Amino acid sequence: MAERVGDRFHYSGAVHIHTTESDGTKPLEEIVEIGRSVDLDFMMFADHMGLSNREAGLEGRYGDTLVMIGYEHNDLDDKNHFLVFGSPDVYVEDLHPREYVAAARADGALGIIAHPIEKRNDSGKYPPYPWTAWDTNLFDGMELWNQMSEWMEKLTPLNKLLMALSPRKSMVGPTQEVLKRWDDLSLTQRCVGIASADAHAFPVDLGPWRVEIFPYKVHFRCLRTHLVLREPLPDDFDSARRVFYDSVRNCRVYISNSRWGCADRFEFHVERKGETATSGESLDSHEGARIVVTLPSIATVKLIRNGEVIRQIKTSRLEHTVDRPGLYRVEAWRGKRGWIFSNHVRLGRVEA
């Protein structure tokens, strides 16, 4: 159910969910009920190289929860994973990343790079699946924070048991490398930054015990992607899905780790001469503009312009008079752990 914050409507949900149609461990209907039990407003499913759940007619509204089904494409080397929502079908397997990214754009589908700078041991059972095709810019966005990737990148033989029993404790935040790539890209193109559960609920054997890593409910109580709209989503599913995809494509988004507190009432906007702009929006000039940030509780707030921190303060409310044009965003941290990350607001003429 939408949360009204000021003059905007906020929705929170989970992105990048796998089912038994690929390498997840529960069927879609069962996962949806888990998501509804923790009040997800939307769920975005993306099984590997298949749309069987969509073909079975499982997209739609489940009570107040919007369920959308895309898929996760990869190249023949199992690299360059790409979330595709709204394509007419699954693209053929032997395409180069440039080709399936271009095909998604041509079809008006929403295309998001998955775990773009994933790093872990290449020789293990689960090697990294990074994005290497940076010679295309036809994608709509990228995962800033992938829950499963961060967990696996930190896994060692010594911490395996602790990490399995308390997986949310490993979550720190997007890496500076990912954030820099995103900030740099955003100077020249729209590039939405999202958070992804990458939910599988893998069972892992730890000696005599079998432990489910990140059960779906645990996933859904951690990383959330939030949509910020001027009007509530339409009641009609097809219309709501279209508005949803367009809004994500236009960066009307912030992300949070709900492990550190509900972020539904987070607010970040810029005021200027009776106009306001929030994540994904812009104002023609920076002159006379004022940034306002409101948090549900006290945290360390970082105000960032063109990728550089220009102000940092521990507070629940920040106001800042803008003195330069640029691309502005906000981060909120609880100690050394990331809590909330906004998308950008563009003020005046921005130069790369």
Disulfide bonds with the S-S distance in Angstrom:
none
